[in-house]
């Protein structure tokens, strides 16, 4: 028991550079407090003391803002950063070295009393506000982007963004010296990539038309048209880069 507590505290220091002292971590980290109360409640649940398990986590939610069902299965070195608004359903299964940020929901999609919540394999990182719904499996070392809504299974080492969530790339989430890669903000933008691809296709069509009708010299009107097109492309790139219109 003491060994597991020390491991939990060490996990906080490894994944949160804001942690300053053991006393601060023990008293000011609601994610850690919720996990400790969950372990007690889960033991009650396994002993079939269902009300006591639920009441323990009801108190935990009141103190921490984190709701974990005592029937959920959670592995080692689990870390909830900030934690407010996190909801973990009854049949959720979480592997080792998983990280959740605030506002994450691991929810169910049916009224039937069977496996209805997600399974997160080892090393998964779920960004703030993401929703993972249904009895789907998120493969090991995958990253779920902030505010994504994931409704289907994801293979290992995947990066998912969007609503509904789509796989946009595959890579290892292990950082330097085998540590978990917490750069969950470095996500590609599939919508911007699709728009850029369409612009490239349009430019290619325009180039083919110009080549078919081209004279020996480009007249002034055509030159002005190309300059206007270039300006519009720059506006689109500015918008896709987050600079507005």
Secondary structure, DSSP 8 states (H G I E B T S, - for coil): -HHHHHHHHHHHHHH-TT---HHHHHHH-HHHHHHHHHHHHHHHHHTT-HHHHHHHHHHHHHHHS-EE-TT-EE-SS-EESS-TT-EE-TT-EE-TT-EE-TT-EEE---SSSSS-S-EE-TT-EE-TT-EEESS-EE-TT-EE-TT-EE-S-B-TTEEEETBTTEEEEE---B-GGG-B---TT----HHHHHHHHHHHHHHHHHHHHHHHH--SS--HHHHHHHHHHHHHHHHHHHHHTT---
